[in-house]
Amino acid sequence: MATTYKEILAGLEKKLYHPVYFFCGEEPYYIDLLSQYIEKNVLDEGEREFNQMTFYGRENSIATVLDAAYRFPMMSNYQVVIVKEAQEMRDLFTGGGDDKNMLLNYLEKPQKSTILVFCYKYKKLDMRTSAAKKLSKSALFFDSAKLYDRQIPQWIESYIKDKGYIIGHKALALLAEYLGSDLSKIANELGKLMINLKPPAEITVSDIESNIGISKDYNIFELQTALGSRDMGKALQIVEYFASNTKDNPFVMSVVSLYNYFSKLFILHSLKDKSRNNVAAKLGVSPYFVADYEKAARAYAPASIQKIFHILREYDLKSKGVGNASVNEEELYKEFMLKIMYVDKVPQSEQTRIFLS
């Protein structure tokens, strides 16, 4: 029986427990939250000493885990057995022979007084296998899917709203651009923001600079804005800052962010329906920023964007030492930015190959 994170958490909060939970998937954030809730809330402190056990997949066999699961609790209604890093357990789906492994056998008649939790992280379960099909039907099964980059801003906004705060479009875009797609990291950084703010406060760009350390004036989002408006002076200032702070602004991450930015401009040029909502949906951005992308698209023709793809690809390779024995990120920053700024003056002979992916 597959379900969602919120449904599982709601059931746990109501003390509606299932004999077997199987949390799997490429996104560990929700797996950790659910297992930690069970670990800290199902049993009280006195019950945990005798009735809560934690196993690690690499160090234990499925036989050891199930031997513990078959036991009865001591002076408690339940015992909790948690298997962390279950994806490392070699015999998880093989222990007991080919006809019926031990885990599937246990699922047919689980110990009702045991809450058995598997944390199978960083990878998907192959749902074509009989074991996975059996699990999804017999256990409380949750697949924690990795979010796409375009889903991150919405996730951040929802997280902040659930905590009772609000956030503006620019601050949201800045967080999404810099914090990446690791939900655990994002939640941790947002926690820093909220320590000194009481809901329903608005999280501002200045708050982000003060608490997370992202400069409100010198960041990739401001660089994109400067390039989009052809403000070469501002773009150079930002790149100079990046070049002198490469630890916080690694060259390769800037290349990736700019590639994504110019890819959106390229897509915008190709759209027949250029209504605000359609552009926002196709680019995966807030409607608030559509005007900025439209302005940037007017500044860069498709042919110019194709040249920029070539430049980004060239300098991505250089940053990795390809055709560039001495990798100096400070010099790379300055070189590639000047080439982007004066992209329309790049000779035709340099357009040997257009890199669109």
C-alpha positions as a printed Julia matrix, in Angstrom:
357×3 Matrix{Float64}:
  0.0     0.0     0.0
  1.81    3.07   -1.3
  1.04    6.48    0.15
  2.45    9.98    0.6
  4.77   11.46    3.2
  2.02   13.64    4.7
 -0.41   10.72    4.91
  2.17    8.53    6.65
  3.08   11.3     9.11
 -0.59   11.99    9.85
 -1.13    8.3    10.64
  1.9     8.19   12.92
  0.74   11.3    14.77
 -2.62    9.57   15.37
 -0.73    6.46   16.57
 -2.12    4.37   13.72
  0.85    2.07   13.28
  1.59   -0.52   10.59
  3.65   -3.68   11.15
  6.07   -2.92    8.29
  7.17    0.4     6.77
  9.36    0.42    3.69
 10.75    3.86    2.82
 12.81    3.96   -0.37
 13.87    6.36   -3.11
 16.52    8.71   -4.38
 15.56   11.6    -2.07
 16.69   10.76    1.49
 15.1    13.8     3.15
 11.62   12.37    3.68
 12.97    8.92    4.51
 15.04   10.47    7.32
 12.14   12.57    8.6
  9.77    9.61    8.82
 12.26    7.21   10.39
 13.34    9.87   12.9
  9.74   10.51   13.87
  9.18    6.8    14.52
 12.48    6.59   16.39
 11.62    9.47   18.71
  7.86    9.28   19.14
  6.43    5.76   19.04
  7.95    4.65   22.35
  8.58    6.75   25.41
 12.07    7.09   26.86
 11.64    4.24   29.32
 10.29    1.83   26.69
 13.06    2.5    24.19
 15.79    0.94   26.29
 14.36   -2.58   25.91
 12.09   -2.26   22.89
 13.9    -0.24   20.24
 16.67   -1.64   18.06
 18.57   -0.14   15.15
 20.37   -2.23   12.54
 22.56   -1.18    9.62
 22.26   -2.94    6.3
 25.95   -3.36    5.64
 26.57   -4.95    9.05
 23.51   -7.19    9.42
 21.64   -9.88    7.53
 17.9   -10.03    6.98
 17.83  -13.1     9.24
 19.24  -11.07   12.15
 16.7    -8.29   11.6
 13.72  -10.62   11.39
 14.87  -12.6    14.43
 14.57   -9.32   16.36
 11.25   -8.5    14.7
  9.67  -11.78   15.82
 10.34  -11.04   19.47
  7.66   -9.71   21.8
  7.99   -6.3    23.48
  8.88   -6.0    27.16
  6.44   -3.95   29.28
  5.24   -2.11   26.18
  2.58   -2.48   23.53
  5.13   -2.22   20.74
  8.75   -2.74   19.89
 10.45   -0.75   17.11
 13.03   -2.27   14.77
 14.69    0.16   12.36
 16.96   -0.9     9.5
 19.08    2.02    8.29
 20.93    1.93    4.98
 18.82   -1.08    3.98
 20.06   -0.73    0.41
 23.42   -2.06    1.66
 21.92   -5.32    2.91
 23.08   -7.97    0.45
 20.47  -10.59    1.26
 17.48   -8.27    1.72
 15.6    -9.91   -1.16
 17.53  -13.18   -1.4
 17.77  -14.54    2.14
 15.84  -17.81    2.47
 16.21  -19.2    -1.04
 14.81  -18.51   -4.48
 11.25  -19.68   -3.91
 10.41  -17.38   -1.04
 12.88  -15.14    0.69
 12.66  -14.44    4.42
 11.38  -10.88    4.12
  8.49  -11.84    1.84
  7.66  -14.69    4.17
  7.56  -12.27    7.11
  5.25   -9.92    5.19
  2.64  -12.68    4.93
  2.33  -12.84    8.71
  4.18   -9.96   10.41
  4.51   -9.68   14.17
  1.66   -7.31   15.11
  3.45   -5.89   18.14
  6.54   -5.0    16.09
  6.95   -1.86   14.01
  9.58   -2.81   11.44
 11.03    0.08    9.44
 13.31   -0.2     6.38
 15.2     2.88    5.16
 16.31    2.08    1.61
 17.97    5.31    0.49
 19.56    6.94   -2.55
 18.14    4.52   -5.1
 14.89    3.36   -6.59
 13.46   -0.06   -6.03
 12.89   -1.98   -9.25
  9.11   -2.22   -9.21
  9.15   -4.89  -11.92
 10.43   -7.5    -9.46
  8.08   -9.76   -7.53
  9.68   -8.69   -4.25
  9.0    -5.01   -4.9
  5.42   -5.73   -5.96
  4.85   -7.74   -2.8
  6.34   -4.98   -0.66
  4.2    -2.26   -2.22
  1.05   -4.29   -1.45
  1.89   -5.74    1.97
  3.96   -3.02    3.66
  3.24    0.66    4.08
  5.36    1.61    1.09
  6.73    5.08    0.33
  8.84    6.05   -2.68
 10.7     9.29   -1.98
 11.31   10.62   -5.47
 14.01   13.17   -6.28
 12.65   16.57   -7.2
 13.46   18.17  -10.53
 15.37   21.46  -10.35
 12.31   23.32  -11.58
 10.32   22.0    -8.59
 12.74   23.36   -5.99
 11.4    26.95   -5.82
  7.87   25.68   -5.21
  9.17   23.27   -2.55
 11.04   26.06   -0.75
  8.02   28.34   -0.87
  5.75   25.59    0.47
  8.23   24.72    3.24
  8.46   28.36    4.31
  4.69   28.77    4.2
  4.18   25.64    6.34
  6.49   27.18    8.95
  4.36   30.33    9.02
  6.65   32.65    7.05
  6.39   34.42    3.69
  9.03   35.12    1.07
  9.29   37.44   -1.93
  9.94   36.31   -5.49
 13.51   37.6    -5.64
 14.53   36.07   -2.32
 12.93   32.77   -3.34
 14.79   32.75   -6.67
 18.07   33.48   -4.9
 17.61   30.59   -2.46
 16.6    28.17   -5.22
 19.6    29.16   -7.35
 22.17   28.8    -4.59
 20.96   25.99   -2.37
 20.71   23.34   -5.09
 18.35   20.37   -4.91
 19.5    18.66   -1.68
 16.36   19.0     0.45
 18.2    18.25    3.7
 20.66   21.05    2.99
 17.87   23.43    2.0
 15.89   22.69    5.18
 19.03   23.18    7.27
 19.8    26.55    5.68
 16.19   27.69    6.01
 16.39   26.76    9.67
 19.23   29.27   10.05
 17.03   31.93    8.5
 14.15   31.26   10.84
 16.06   31.27   14.12
 15.96   35.04   14.45
 12.64   35.63   12.7
  9.23   35.17   14.23
  6.33   34.15   11.97
  4.65   35.6    10.03
  7.8    37.56    9.14
  8.87   37.9     5.51
 12.22   36.37    4.61
 14.1    39.0     2.61
 17.23   39.07    0.48
 18.98   40.89    3.34
 18.0    38.08    5.74
 19.52   35.56    3.32
 22.77   37.52    3.16
 22.98   37.85    6.95
 22.11   34.26    7.86
 23.26   32.11    4.93
 26.09   34.22    3.59
 24.85   34.69    0.03
 25.7    38.22   -1.09
 22.57   40.14   -2.04
 24.5    42.15   -4.64
 27.06   39.67   -5.94
 25.37   36.38   -6.76
 24.53   34.33   -9.84
 20.98   35.67   -9.91
 22.24   39.27  -10.09
 24.77   38.21  -12.73
 21.98   36.77  -14.87
 20.0    39.96  -14.44
 23.0    42.07  -15.45
 23.67   39.92  -18.52
 20.0    39.96  -19.45
 19.96   43.74  -19.47
 23.42   43.96  -21.08
 24.71   45.86  -18.05
 28.32   44.95  -18.7
 29.7    47.12  -15.89
 27.59   45.35  -13.27
 28.33   41.93  -14.78
 32.08   42.59  -14.59
 31.81   43.69  -10.95
 30.03   40.47  -10.04
 32.51   38.32  -11.94
 35.4    40.11  -10.21
 33.76   39.24   -6.9
 33.29   35.62   -7.97
 36.89   35.41   -9.13
 38.14   36.59   -5.75
 35.78   34.24   -3.87
 35.94   31.02   -5.87
 35.43   28.86   -2.77
 31.89   30.21   -2.35
 31.37   30.66   -6.09
 32.97   27.67   -7.84
 33.45   28.23  -11.54
 31.72   25.04  -12.65
 28.53   25.94  -10.74
 28.43   29.35  -12.39
 28.78   27.71  -15.8
 25.9    25.33  -15.06
 23.67   28.16  -13.81
 24.39   30.31  -16.86
 23.79   27.36  -19.17
 20.37   26.88  -17.56
 19.66   30.59  -17.86
 20.52   30.86  -21.53
 18.69   27.6   -22.22
 15.53   29.29  -20.95
 16.12   32.21  -23.3
 16.6    29.78  -26.19
 13.33   28.01  -25.29
 11.55   31.35  -25.06
 12.57   32.2   -28.61
 11.03   28.94  -29.83
  7.64   29.38  -28.15
  4.66   30.2   -30.32
  2.44   30.96  -27.34
  4.26   33.75  -25.52
  1.52   34.5   -23.02
  2.85   35.15  -19.53
  1.47   32.0   -17.93
  2.61   29.73  -20.78
  6.12   31.2   -20.75
  6.32   30.76  -16.97
  5.18   27.13  -17.27
  7.53   26.25  -20.13
 10.56   27.91  -18.5
  9.74   26.63  -15.03
  9.91   30.11  -13.47
  7.56   32.36  -11.55
  5.33   34.57  -13.73
  6.94   37.42  -11.78
 10.18   36.91  -13.75
  8.71   36.5   -17.23
  9.28   40.17  -18.12
 12.99   39.82  -17.23
 13.36   36.8   -19.5
 11.51   38.56  -22.31
 13.86   41.53  -21.99
 16.91   39.24  -22.04
 15.56   37.34  -25.07
 15.38   40.63  -26.97
 19.03   41.25  -26.08
 20.23   37.84  -27.29
 19.17   36.42  -30.63
 19.08   32.62  -31.0
 22.35   32.69  -32.97
 24.05   34.6   -30.15
 22.75   32.13  -27.57
 24.15   29.27  -29.63
 27.56   30.95  -29.53
 27.21   31.28  -25.74
 26.5    27.57  -25.42
 29.76   26.96  -27.26
 31.63   29.34  -24.93
 30.16   27.73  -21.81
 31.06   24.27  -23.05
 34.59   25.39  -23.94
 35.21   26.87  -20.49
 33.56   24.01  -18.66
 36.15   21.74  -20.27
 38.96   24.19  -19.51
 37.95   24.27  -15.84
 38.4    20.49  -15.81
 41.87   20.73  -17.32
 40.94   19.77  -20.88
 43.22   21.76  -23.16
 44.21   23.86  -20.19
 47.07   22.46  -18.13
 47.01   25.25  -15.55
 43.48   25.71  -14.21
 43.14   29.19  -12.71
 39.5    29.85  -11.87
 40.08   33.57  -11.44
 41.41   33.92  -14.98
 38.74   31.58  -16.38
 36.01   33.75  -14.87
 37.34   36.89  -16.5
 38.02   35.28  -19.87
 34.7    33.57  -20.35
 32.67   36.55  -19.14
 34.34   38.85  -21.64
 33.56   36.35  -24.39
 29.9    36.22  -23.37
 29.67   39.99  -23.16
 31.05   40.42  -26.64
 29.49   37.28  -28.07
 28.25   39.06  -31.18
 31.86   39.88  -32.05
 33.0    36.22  -31.84
 34.33   35.23  -35.27
 32.28   32.81  -37.33
 35.29   30.44  -37.45
 34.92   29.79  -33.69
 31.43   28.35  -34.15
 32.74   24.89  -34.94
 30.15   23.14  -32.84
 27.05   24.15  -30.95
 26.57   22.42  -27.63
 22.92   22.31  -26.69
 23.1    19.53  -24.12
